[in-house]
Amino acid sequence: MDGPSMPEALAGLTPPAPPSPSAPPTPPIPLTELLAREELGLHRIAGPAEADLLWVHTSEMADPYPYLLGGELLLSAGVLLKDPDAYVARLVEAGAAALGFGVTPVFDTVPQALIEACDRHGLPLVEVPPETPFTAIARAVWRLMAEARHRELRRVTRAQQALATAAARPDPIPAVLHQLASQLEGRAVLLSADGEELHAAGRRPAPDIGAALARLIRVVSAVTRPAPSSATDTLREAHLSAYALGGGQGLVLALATERREAGDHTIAGVAVVLLSLLAAPHQGADAAGRSAALVRMLLGTDPQDVAPLLGGAEQWTVVHARRSGDGPVDPLTAGALGAALGSALVDAGRGGDAVRVLIPGGDRITPQPGWTLGASSPAPITALDLADGQASRALGRAVATRTPLAHHDTGAGGGLAALIPPDQAEAHARALLAPLTEPLTETLRCWLSLHGSWDRTATALQVHRNTVRQRIARCATLLDANLDDMDVRTELWFALRQR
């Protein structure tokens, strides 16, 4: 059937953007590699010899265009093939990489009109012999993809090790740039905020490519904010990239390469983090203050007494973050997030899948690509435990509603809440909610904030929806209240906001 088939030095850093989610996390497979599999007996009989395969799709529809993503090796026996020229034109329009045509049971040979159409439209045409099932071709492509992915991971790992070794040299910044240029086979340049070339490695590009790279650098170092943390461009065969480094000094890493492999953005991201770390000595006073504050807190000093060492901010915002994709968060990635949010105070020790960031000041947090965030209201350093709970609940709401960022909003300073003295409101809330345990209170708070949605509440709390139903039923019993009544919900929501 057919169908849609060290955080200290990281302030201001944002890692390179990940690849588009519409593309598979693996390098494309050259058609020549598939044709080299002798056991399949495949032969190219029309169209160009070069093609990159991203997927395999089988279709016997007269027009499979609506179900193609681009980059497919489309397999068909031509059951509904009526107009070969129109059929091939639609495949090319959809971005298909190649067509594999199965001989028998419909056709004894590949139709000549189809061969001519593929030559005319520039689509590789592969003859599939009767003894080769389409599933064998798909299996071979996935195997080749797995092998390519493994090779790419090994390349990235070797590059990471080489960059880390270079960072340990007596001249670390030039060494990292030299290693980066070598790994990416291109030009790597570190520039100051005013565009002065501080260090460079690799062959200097042609003048027009250098000019294009300079324009790209100005994009990420623009005075007007917000400026993007990274930018890419191409000119002829050259791939250009620019990344703003952390540290608040306006440093920029620029790259010009002749190719762009799947793992290059990861290698560049490692270099961005390392170069930001290596720029940390210029922030020695701030780093020393943070270290001193953390030591004193570990030794029992009151947080309010060490607050000046952490930057002197009167208000702090706690952010809880979770990667949009699966998998644990490594310290470098967590540090990069903290840097993008403007803080070097990062905790990635919450089970490996979530991060906490402590941000000085009360500025509103902005979404970060690849992350789901929950932000607390600004709080004094003595109330960070409450802010931590706010951020956790906000993250749960963001995950449940599939939004990149959710803020905790106290609603303080206006509305009906402003008409009631805070001490009276808090006393009423304590009395009303006294029968509930903490898990029940948090479940009720989350359920009300998500308008009584069982599924979204279950997602936010990471429990089964039946657990949510049982807890809410228990809340109704303990409170002796009808939770379907909007007046009751409103009063409970007001009480929960006071806690």
N, C-alpha and C positions, 0 to 999 in steps of 0.2 A: 504494500500500500504506500502511496506517495504522501508526503506531509512534511511540515517544518522539521525538517530533520535537526665615663668620660663626658657625659652630658655637659660638663662645665663649659665647653667652648662652642656650644651648638646654637646659641641665641641667634634667631633670624634665619635659620637654615630650613629649606624645604627640599626633599630629595626629588630627583627627576620623576616626572609623571609616569605611571605604569603604562604598559601597552593598552591599546583599545580592548575593552571586554568582548568585542565582536570577533576578535582573532584568537585562535587557539594558543595555549601557552607552550608552543614548540616551534622550532624553525621549520620553514616550508621544505618539502621534499622535492628535489629535482625529478622531473619525469624520467630522465635518463637512468636514475638509480632504480626506478621501478622496472623499466624496460630491461635492465641488466639481470633481473631475476629470471634465469633461464627456465626454471620449473613452471613459470606462468605461461611461457610461449607467446608473449605479447609482441606486436610489431607496429611501429608507427608507419602509416601508409599515406599520410597527408598532413599538411600544416607544418609549422615550424618545429624544430627539434627541441627547443628549450621551453620549459614551462615549470612553474613551481606549484606544487600541490599542497593545499591546506586541508582538504576534506575529501571524502569519497561519498557519493550519493548515487543511489539507483532510482531510476524513474522510467516509467513507460507512458507518461503523459504526453499528449501532443504538444503541450507547451509547459515545461517545468519551471519556467522563469520565476513564478511567484515563490518557489520553494528553494531558491538558490541564494546563498550568501556571498558567493564570489570565491574563486580559488578552488572550485570542486573539480575532481575527476568524475564526470558524470558517466555512469554505466547504463546502457540501454540495448535492447535487442530490436528496437525499431517497431514495436507492436503497432503503434499509431502513427508511424512516420508517413506523412502524405506529401509534404512540401519540404524537401531537404534544405533548400536555400533559406526559407523562412525559419525553419527549425534551428539551423546553425546560427543565423543572425540573432535570434533571441538568446541563444546560449552565450554568444559573445557579448551581447548587451547586458546580460546578467552577471558577466565577469567570470564565467566558467573557465577553468584552466585548460581542460582537455576533455575529449569525448572518447570513451571506450565503447566500441560497438561489438556486440556479441553475435557471432555467426551461428545460425540455427537457433531456435526452430523456425523463425519467421523468414529469414533470408539465408540462402546458401552461400552468398558472398556479400561483401560490403557493397552497397549500391554505388555505382559510378557517380551518380548525381550527388551523393553525400560526400564522396571524395573530392569532387570538384568544388562543392560549397565550402568545405573546410579549408582547401587551398585558397579559395577566393577570400574568405573572411579571416584567414590567419589563425585557425583553431587547430591544434594538434589532434589528429585522429588516430586512435590505436585500435587495431584489429584484435579481438579476443577470440581465441580458438574455441571450438565446441567443448573440449574437455576441461576448460578452465572455468570454474564457477565464479560468479561475481564476488561471492563471500571470500574466496581465496585472494582476490585482488585487494579487497578491503582489509583483510588481515595482514597482507604484506605491507600495505601503506602504513597501517598503525604500527607495525613492527619497525619499519624504517623511521617513523616519527619518534618512537621510543628510543631508538638508537641515537637519532639526532639530538633529542633532548638530553640524553645522557652525556653525549659529547659536549654539548653546550654547557651543561652544569659543571663538567670537569674543567672546561675552559674558564668559566667564571670563578670557580674555586681557586684555580691556579693564579688567576689575575688578582684575586683578593689577597692571597698569600704573598704575592710579589709586591703588591702595594703596601701591605702591612710591614713587610721587611724593609722596603724603601723608607717608610716613615720612621724606622728605628735608626737610620743612618745619621751621622753627624750633621749632614746637610739635608734634612728631611724634605723640605719643600721642593727643591730642584730634583731630588731623587724620585719623589712621588710623581712629579710631572713627567720626568723622563720615562718612568715605568708605565704611566698611563698612555703616553704617546706610543710606546712600544707595543702595549697590549692592544690598542685600538688602531695601530698602524696609521697614525695621523699626527696632527699638530695639537699640542696642549699649551695653553697660555694662561698665566695668572696675572690679572690686572688690578690696579688700585681703583679707588672710587672715581678718580679723575681720568681714568682710561690709560694710565701709564703702565707699560709692560714691565712687570716686576721679575717674572721668570718665564721661560719658554723652553719647550723641547719639541723635537720633531722637525721635519722639513717645512720650511716656510711655504705657504700656499701661493698660488698665482695672485697678482694684484687685485683682480676683480673678486676673487673668493675672499681675500683678506678684507676688502671693503664691505662685502656682504656680512662677514663675521663681525666687523666693527658695528654695523647697524644693529645686528642681533644683540650685541653686548649692551648697546644703549637701551634696548627694550627692558632688560632685567635690572639695569642700574639707573632707571629713570628717576628723576627727583620727585615727580608727582607720584603719589601712592594711592591705591595699592598697585604696585608693579608685580608682574609675574615673577615667580622664583626661578623659572626656567623657560627657555624658548628654543625652538628648533626651526631649521629652514634647509632647503636644498638649492644648489646652484650647479647646473650640469650634473656631473657625477659626484660632486662633493656634498657631504652631509655635515651640516653646521649645528652646533649646540652651544648654549650659554647658560650658566648656572650661577645664581647669586649665592655667595657663601655666607655662613653665619658669623656672628661676632660683632655685628654692628659697625664694621669698618668699610662696608661697601665693596668688598673684594668680589671679583667675578672670575669664574673659570670658563674659558672658551675652548671649544674643540672643533677641529675640522678633520674629517676622515673621508676616505674614498669608499667606504662600505659601512653598512649598519646591520649588525647581527642582532639576533634576538636578545642576547645577554648583555649588549653594550650599555643599556641604560642602567643595569645593575652595577656594572663595573664603574661607570661614571658616578653613580650614587655613592659608592664606597669612597671614591676619590674626593667627592665633595665633603663627606663627613671627615675624612682624614685631614684634608686641607683646613677645614674649619677648626679641628682640634689643634692643628699645628699653629694656627693663628692665635691660640688662646693666651700665650705669654703677654700679648698686648693688653689683656684684661686681667693682669695678675692681681690687682687690688680687689676687684670684685670676686674673683675666684677664691682668694684667700679669705675674704669675708664670709662667703658661703660655707667654706670648709670649717671655719671657726664656729659658725652658728650651729652647724650640724654636730660638731664635736660637743659643744656645750649642752645641746639638747639631749644628746646621748648620755651625758653625765648628770642630767637631772635639772638643768636650768629651765626656768619658766619660759615658754615660747615668747611671751611678750617682751622679755628682757633681751632676747636675741634677735627680735624682729629687725632692729636697725641694721644688723650685719647682713640680713637677707635682702637689703635694698631699701629699707626705710619706708616701705609702703604701708599705709594705714589700712588698706583694704586688700584682700586676696581673693582670687577666684580659683576654685578647684574644678578641673576638667577630668572626666572619665572618658576614655576612648577605647574603641574596639575596631580592629581592622575589618574592612568591608568584606574581604575574602576570608578563607579558612586558614588555619595554621597559626603557630605561636609567633609572638612578637619578639624579635631579638633586640638586645640593648641599643644597637646602632639605629635601628628603625624607630625605637621609642625615643631615643635622643633627638632624632631628626624631627619627630612630631613636636617635641617640646620646643625645639628651636624655632619651628615654624609658628608656634603659638607665642614665641617671645620669652621663653623661660628655659633655664637649665636645670630646674628642679623637677625631675622626672622619676617616677617609680614604675618599673616594668615587672615587679615581682608578684603579680596577682594571678598566679596560675599560668602565666605565659600567653594568655589570650587577650589581656586588657592592660591599659596603661593609665596611670594617674599623673596629672601635671598640675603643679602649683604655680599660679601666675600672679605676680604682683600687680596691684591696681584693679580698677573696676571696669576696664574697657570691655565692651561686648566681644565675645569670641566669634570668629568667622569659621565657616566650614573648611575642612581640609580634604583634598582629593584622596580617595582610598580609605577614609576613616568615617566612623560614626561617632559623634561626640555628644556628651551631656555636660552642661556647664551649670555650676552653682550660682547663686547670687553672691555679689561681693560681700565678704565677711572679714571682721578683724581676726588677727592671727590666733586669738584665744577661742575663736568659735569655728576653727577649721574642721572639727569633728562633725558639726552640724552641716557645714558646707559640703563635706565629703558625702554625707547621706543625700543631700540635694542633688549633687552631681550624679550619684549612682542611680537615683530615681529618674533623673532627666535622661541618662543614657538608656535606661530601660524603655522609656517612652519613645525615644528616637528610634531604637531598634524595632519596637512594635509597630510604629507608624511608618517605618522605612523612610525616615527623613535623615539627612546628613548631620543635623545639629538640633538639639533641643535645649532650651534654657529653662532653668528653674525661675519661676516668676512668683514672687511673694505677693504681688498686688498691693504692697505697702504704700501708704501715702495717699490713697484715694479710694473712692467707692464706699460701700457700707462699712467696711472694716475700719475706716477712719473715724466712724461715729462711736465706736466702742472703745473704752480705755483698754490698752493692751493687757494690763494685769487681770482685768475682769474676763477678757476674752480667753486668756490662757487658763484661768481657773475653770471656766466653763468647759473648755476643751478637755482638760484633765478629768473632770468629773464625768463628762459624756462618754469618753473613750476608755475609762478605767477598766471596764470588763474585758477589753481586748488585749491579747498578748502582742508582742512586737511583730511577729510574722503576720498575724491577722491584720494588725494596723497597716502594715506596708501593703498587704494584698488589697485591702479596702481602698487605700489611697491610690494605688495604681489603677484599680478597676474603675474608680470614679473618674480619674483623670483621663481614662480612655473610653469614657461614655458607656461603661458597662459592657465592653466587648470582651467576651471570654477568650477568644483566640489571641487578640492583641495583648491582653493581660498575661496570658500564659507565655507568650513570646517574650514579653518584657521581663518577667520574673524567672524565665527559663524553667518552667514547671509544666506539667500536663494540664490541659484545660479542665479535666475533671477535678484536679486538685484545686484550681481556682474556684470552681462551682462549690466544692465542699467547704472551702474557707469562707466564701461569701455567705453561704447558708449558715455557717457557724457564727459569723458576725451578726447576722439578722437575729439569730436565737439569743445570743448574749446581750445584744442591745435592745431586744424585744421591740424591733422596729421593722416596718415594711420597706425594704430597700427599693421597691418598685415605685414608691411615692417620691415625686420630685421634691416636695418640701423636706422630706427626711434626708434625701441625698444632699440637698443644698446645705442643711444644717450640719451634716456630717462633714461635708467638704470644707465648710468654714472652720469647723473645729480642727480638722486635720491640718489646715493651713497655719494654725497657731502653734503647732508643735515643731 
